[in-house]
């Protein structure tokens, strides 16, 4: 079988260091094209689709954006490879790429206008960690000052153990100016509603009274541009071939970004590149897979209880064994009824691909084999899976191997997008006393007013 990866090293590694710098010129063109596709509400603030001028400071800022690819295994006639998007040691997730571009756009606005910018984002944890790291990097690299650029995050209380400690939490003044708030809620998705509500009600006041622009950054195209780098990397480092792109998803921003990149590369709304997309979800929020195969978000299989476990074998796209019908494998995947689902269904039905839902017992059964596959690629899972804090990559590989076993994929080459993996010991969680509880919009508004005073 022909190798997917050119033999650039003995380990089969393909790498583009600091990809956002490497693809700087093309990403600027993608930004310009994307600007023509956006129609923001007149009252909503968003920076122009521009980056700061090139130079050593911007290169240092983009340094963590390395992308690499690694062969993993040949499994039942399928070649499975890894797209490694977790090189930033201060996040270990793919959220770094979009966060760096989002913050760079804010920096360009500050340079052009002199206005202060505070980014506000809801998050299940990883987006908050990555955006906060990007803001901190902008301070460290001299692109912005703590007075000119800040960030406010609202995260479900259930995700607090996944938040990474940093100088933005440890320094009292930086902590006030960059509030990390937690909402105690039974429905984690409420953080999105809360952030949107406060942005809509407070933006004009903050601009009038303090000259601060409040930017609600949770917009698909803000992420799609950065994830275009995945398609650029594929063009330059992987041979052209029909390829299935597999990704553990909540809203599938990463795969939509890759598709955005293919549109840019081909100049076509429907690229003829034979790229298929495969969604992997968990039972806590299997909405996209449910929608893909059943045209509604609420499908669940019928379970039979056996020896204390739930089992089923009539729906191959759902787990054959589970601990609970709504099993929460990872708090990262919290989005219900994602607005991106219809678009992803359209792409998969036209381009090819599919989806599968995995369970914790399925991931645990595969865990020793997955751990062994990833080690040569420099991704080290803890021997004890109870120490794993980010399950995205384990979910994705478990889903792909299950899908091959169940004859759900017909593509020879499968590229697993490694979107996140970290464990206890890779980071320090934010101490409880450094988190700010909020109960409603009034509490979040107060945190923002204190941040900009």
C-alpha positions in Angstrom: 0.0 0.0 0.0 1.3 3.4 -0.9 2.3 5.5 2.1 0.2 8.5 2.9 3.1 10.3 4.4 6.2 11.2 2.5 9.3 9.7 4.2 10.7 13.0 5.4 12.1 11.4 8.6 12.7 7.9 9.8 9.5 8.3 11.9 7.5 9.4 8.9 6.9 12.9 10.3 5.6 15.7 8.1 5.7 19.1 9.9 5.1 22.8 9.2 6.5 24.8 12.2 4.5 27.9 13.1 2.0 27.2 10.4 0.2 30.6 10.8 3.4 32.3 9.9 4.3 29.8 7.2 1.0 30.4 5.5 0.8 34.1 6.4 0.3 35.4 2.9 -2.4 32.9 1.9 -4.2 33.3 5.2 -4.4 37.1 4.6 -6.0 36.3 1.2 -8.4 33.9 3.0 -9.3 36.7 5.4 -10.0 39.1 2.6 -12.3 36.6 0.9 -14.0 35.8 4.1 -14.7 39.5 4.8 -16.9 39.6 1.7 -19.0 36.8 3.0 -19.9 38.3 6.4 -22.9 40.4 7.2 -22.6 41.3 10.9 -25.5 43.0 12.6 -25.1 46.8 12.5 -24.9 47.1 16.3 -22.5 44.2 16.7 -18.7 44.9 16.9 -16.2 42.7 15.1 -12.7 43.8 14.1 -11.8 44.0 10.4 -10.6 40.8 8.8 -7.0 42.0 9.0 -3.8 41.0 10.7 -1.0 43.2 12.2 1.9 43.9 9.9 4.5 41.0 9.6 7.5 41.1 11.9 9.4 39.3 14.7 6.7 40.0 17.2 4.0 38.5 15.1 6.2 35.5 14.3 6.8 35.0 18.0 3.1 35.2 18.6 2.3 32.6 16.0 5.1 30.2 17.1 2.9 27.6 18.8 0.8 27.0 15.6 2.9 24.0 14.4 1.0 21.3 12.4 2.4 17.8 11.8 1.2 14.5 10.4 2.2 11.0 11.5 1.4 7.4 10.4 -0.4 5.4 13.1 -1.5 2.0 11.7 -2.9 -0.1 8.9 -6.1 -1.6 10.2 -8.2 -4.0 8.2 -7.0 -2.6 4.9 -7.3 1.0 6.0 -4.4 3.4 6.6 -5.0 5.5 9.7 -2.9 8.6 10.2 -2.8 11.5 12.7 -3.0 15.2 11.9 -1.4 16.6 15.1 -2.9 19.9 16.1 -1.9 19.9 19.7 1.6 21.3 19.7 1.0 24.2 22.0 2.2 23.0 25.4 0.1 25.7 27.1 -3.2 24.4 25.7 -2.7 21.0 24.0 -5.7 21.6 21.8 -6.5 22.8 18.3 -8.2 25.8 19.7 -4.8 27.5 19.6 -4.9 28.2 15.9 -8.2 30.1 15.8 -7.5 31.8 19.1 -4.2 33.2 17.7 -6.0 34.6 14.6 -8.9 36.0 16.6 -6.5 37.8 19.0 -4.3 39.0 16.0 -7.4 40.6 14.5 -8.1 42.3 17.8 -4.5 43.6 17.9 -4.8 45.0 14.4 -7.9 46.9 15.4 -6.2 48.3 18.5 -3.2 49.4 16.3 -5.4 51.0 13.7 -7.9 52.8 16.0 -6.3 53.0 19.5 -9.5 51.6 21.0 -9.4 49.0 23.8 -10.8 45.5 23.0 -12.2 42.9 25.4 -13.1 39.6 23.8 -16.0 37.7 25.4 -16.6 34.0 24.8 -18.6 31.2 26.2 -16.7 27.9 26.4 -16.8 24.4 27.7 -13.1 25.0 28.8 -10.7 24.5 25.9 -11.7 27.6 23.9 -11.4 29.7 27.1 -8.0 28.3 27.8 -6.7 28.9 24.3 -8.1 32.4 23.9 -6.7 33.4 27.3 -3.3 32.0 26.3 -3.4 33.9 23.0 -4.2 37.1 24.9 -1.4 36.4 27.3 1.0 35.7 24.4 0.0 39.1 22.8 1.0 40.8 26.0 4.3 38.8 26.2 5.2 39.4 22.6 4.5 43.2 22.8 1.6 43.2 20.4 -0.7 44.6 23.0 -0.7 45.7 26.6 -2.9 44.4 29.4 -4.6 47.8 29.4 -5.5 47.6 25.7 -6.5 43.9 25.3 -8.4 41.7 27.7 -10.7 38.7 27.7 -13.8 37.5 29.6 -14.9 33.9 29.6 -18.0 32.2 30.9 -17.7 28.4 31.5 -20.1 25.8 32.9 -19.2 24.9 36.5 -19.0 21.3 35.4 -16.0 22.1 33.2 -14.0 24.0 35.9 -11.5 21.2 36.4 -10.4 21.5 32.7 -9.5 25.2 33.0 -5.7 25.9 32.9 -4.0 28.1 35.5 -1.8 30.9 34.1 -0.6 34.4 35.0 -4.0 35.7 34.0 -5.4 33.9 37.0 -2.5 34.2 39.4 -2.0 38.0 39.2 -4.9 39.8 41.0 -5.0 42.7 38.6 -4.8 40.5 35.5 -7.5 38.3 37.0 -9.8 41.3 37.5 -9.2 42.6 34.0 -9.6 39.1 32.4 -12.5 37.5 34.4 -12.8 33.8 34.2 -16.4 33.2 35.3 -18.3 30.0 36.0 -22.0 29.4 35.7 -23.6 26.7 37.9 -26.2 25.2 35.5 -27.7 21.9 34.7 -27.6 22.9 31.0 -24.0 23.8 30.0 -25.2 25.4 26.8 -26.7 28.2 28.8 -23.2 29.9 28.9 -23.7 30.7 25.2 -27.0 32.4 25.8 -25.6 34.3 28.8 -22.6 35.6 26.8 -24.7 36.6 23.9 -27.3 38.4 26.1 -24.6 40.4 28.0 -22.8 41.3 24.8 -26.0 42.7 23.3 -27.0 44.7 26.3 -23.6 46.0 27.5 -21.6 46.7 24.3 -22.9 50.1 23.6 -22.5 51.2 27.2 -18.9 50.0 27.5 -18.0 51.8 24.3 -19.7 55.0 25.3 -18.5 55.2 28.9 -15.0 53.5 28.6 -14.1 53.4 24.9 -14.0 49.6 25.1 -15.1 47.4 22.2 -16.7 44.2 23.4 -16.2 41.4 20.8 -18.3 38.3 21.1 -16.0 36.0 19.1 -18.1 32.8 18.9 -18.7 32.9 15.2 -18.0 30.0 12.8 -16.1 32.1 10.3 -13.7 33.3 13.0 -12.6 29.7 13.4 -12.9 28.6 9.8 -10.1 30.9 8.6 -7.6 29.4 11.0 -8.7 25.9 10.2 -8.0 26.6 6.5 -4.4 26.0 7.5 -5.3 22.3 7.8 -6.2 22.2 4.1 -3.0 24.2 3.2 -0.9 21.7 5.1 -2.7 18.8 3.4 -2.0 20.3 0.0 1.7 20.7 0.8 2.6 17.7 2.9 0.2 14.9 1.9 -0.2 13.3 -1.5 -3.5 13.9 -3.3 -5.8 11.0 -2.5 -9.4 10.3 -1.6 -9.2 10.9 2.2 -11.6 10.6 5.1 -11.2 13.4 7.7 -12.3 12.1 11.1 -12.8 14.4 14.1 -14.4 14.3 17.5 -16.9 17.1 17.3 -19.4 19.2 19.3 -20.3 21.6 16.4 -17.7 20.5 13.8 -16.1 23.9 13.5 -12.8 22.1 12.6 -14.1 20.1 9.7 -16.1 23.1 8.4 -12.8 25.0 8.5 -11.1 22.3 6.5 -13.9 22.5 4.0 -13.6 26.3 3.9 -9.9 25.8 3.1 -10.7 23.3 0.3 -13.1 25.9 -1.1 -10.4 28.5 -1.1 -7.9 26.1 -2.7 -10.2 25.1 -5.5 -12.2 28.3 -5.9 -15.3 26.1 -5.9 -18.3 26.0 -3.6 -18.2 22.2 -3.9 -14.5 21.2 -4.2 -13.9 18.1 -6.3 -11.2 16.8 -3.9 -12.7 13.5 -2.8 -12.5 14.7 0.8 -15.0 13.0 3.1 -15.9 14.0 6.7 -16.5 11.6 9.6 -18.1 12.9 12.9 -17.4 11.2 16.2 -19.5 12.1 19.2 -20.4 10.8 22.7 -23.8 9.9 24.2 -24.1 13.1 26.2 -24.5 15.1 23.0 -24.9 12.8 19.9 -27.0 15.4 18.1 -25.0 15.7 14.9 -24.8 12.0 14.2 -28.5 11.7 15.1 -29.4 14.4 12.7 -27.2 13.0 9.9 -28.9 9.6 9.9 -32.3 10.3 11.3 -33.0 14.0 10.4 -33.6 15.0 13.9 -31.5 15.6 17.0 -33.4 13.3 19.4 -32.8 9.8 18.1 -31.4 7.3 20.6 -31.1 3.5 20.2 -33.2 1.1 22.2 -31.1 -0.5 24.9 -31.2 -3.8 26.6 -29.7 -4.2 30.1 -27.2 -7.1 30.4 -24.9 -7.6 33.4 -25.4 -4.0 34.5 -24.5 -2.6 31.1 -26.7 -1.2 28.3 -26.2 -3.1 25.0 -27.6 -2.9 21.5 -26.6 -4.1 18.1 -29.3 -2.8 15.7 -27.8 0.7 15.1 -24.1 0.5 14.1 -23.7 4.3 14.4 -24.3 4.2 18.2 -22.4 2.3 20.9 -22.9 -1.4 21.2 -22.3 -1.1 25.0 -22.7 1.8 27.4 -22.9 2.6 31.1 -25.9 5.1 30.7 -28.0 6.3 27.8 -26.9 9.9 28.3 -23.3 9.0 29.3 -21.1 12.2 29.7 -17.7 11.1 28.5 -16.2 14.6 28.4 -17.5 18.0 29.3 -15.8 19.5 26.2 -18.7 18.2 24.1 -21.7 20.1 25.4 -23.5 21.7 22.4 -27.0 20.5 21.8 -28.8 21.1 18.5 -25.8 22.8 16.9 -26.7 25.3 14.3 -23.9 23.8 12.1 -25.6 20.4 11.8 -27.6 21.1 8.7 -24.6 22.4 6.8 -22.4 19.4 7.9 -25.2 17.0 6.8 -25.2 18.7 3.4 -21.5 18.4 3.0 -21.3 14.8 4.1 -24.2 13.7 1.9 -22.5 15.3 -1.1 -18.8 14.8 -0.3 -19.0 11.4 1.5 -18.2 10.4 5.1 -20.5 9.6 8.0 -20.5 9.5 11.8 -20.5 7.4 14.9 -21.2 7.8 18.6 -18.8 6.2 21.1 -19.2 5.3 24.8 -16.9 5.3 27.7 -16.6 1.4 27.9 -15.8 1.4 24.2 -13.1 4.0 24.7 -11.7 2.1 27.7 -11.6 -1.2 25.7 -9.6 0.5 23.0 -7.5 2.6 25.3 -4.3 0.4 25.6 -4.2 0.0 21.8 -4.8 3.7 21.2 -2.1 4.6 23.7 0.3 2.4 21.9 -0.5 3.8 18.5 -0.1 7.4 19.6 3.2 7.1 21.5 5.5 7.0 18.4 3.7 10.2 17.2 4.8 12.0 20.4 1.3 12.0 22.0 1.6 10.3 25.4 -1.5 9.1 27.1 -1.3 8.3 30.8 -1.2 4.6 31.7 -4.2 5.1 33.9 -7.1 6.4 31.8 -8.6 8.0 35.0 -5.9 10.7 34.7 -7.0 11.7 31.2 -8.8 15.1 31.2 -9.3 15.7 27.5 -10.8 12.7 25.6 -11.1 14.2 22.1 -8.3 12.2 20.5 -9.2 8.9 22.2 -12.8 9.4 21.1 -11.8 10.0 17.5 -9.6 7.0 17.2 -12.0 4.7 19.0 -14.8 5.9 16.7 -12.7 5.3 13.6 -11.6 1.8 14.6 -15.2 0.9 15.5 -16.4 2.3 12.2 -13.9 0.1 10.3 -15.0 -2.9 12.3 -18.7 -2.2 11.5 -18.0 -1.5 7.8 -19.1 2.1 8.0 -16.2 3.6 6.0 -15.1 2.7 2.5 -12.2 5.1 2.2 -8.7 3.6 2.3 -6.9 6.6 3.8 -8.3 8.0 7.1 -6.8 11.1 8.6 -7.7 11.6 12.3 -7.6 15.2 13.3 -5.9 15.3 16.7 -7.9 18.1 18.3 -7.1 17.6 21.9 -5.4 15.4 24.5 -4.1 16.3 28.0 -4.0 14.6 31.3 -3.6 15.4 35.0 0.0 16.6 35.4 0.1 18.3 32.0 -1.4 21.5 33.5 -2.5 23.0 36.8 -6.2 23.5 37.2 -7.3 27.0 38.1 -7.8 27.2 41.9 -11.4 27.6 43.0 -10.7 31.0 44.6 -9.5 32.3 41.3 -12.7 31.6 39.5 -15.6 34.0 39.6 -19.1 32.5 40.1 -21.9 34.1 38.1 -25.6 33.3 38.5 -27.1 35.5 35.8 -26.6 38.3 33.3 -26.3 40.9 36.1 -23.4 39.1 37.6 -21.5 38.8 34.3 -22.2 42.5 33.5 -20.7 43.4 36.9 -17.6 41.3 36.2 -17.2 43.1 32.8 -17.7 46.6 34.3 -15.0 45.9 36.9 -12.7 44.5 34.2 -12.8 47.7 32.1 -12.9 50.3 34.9 
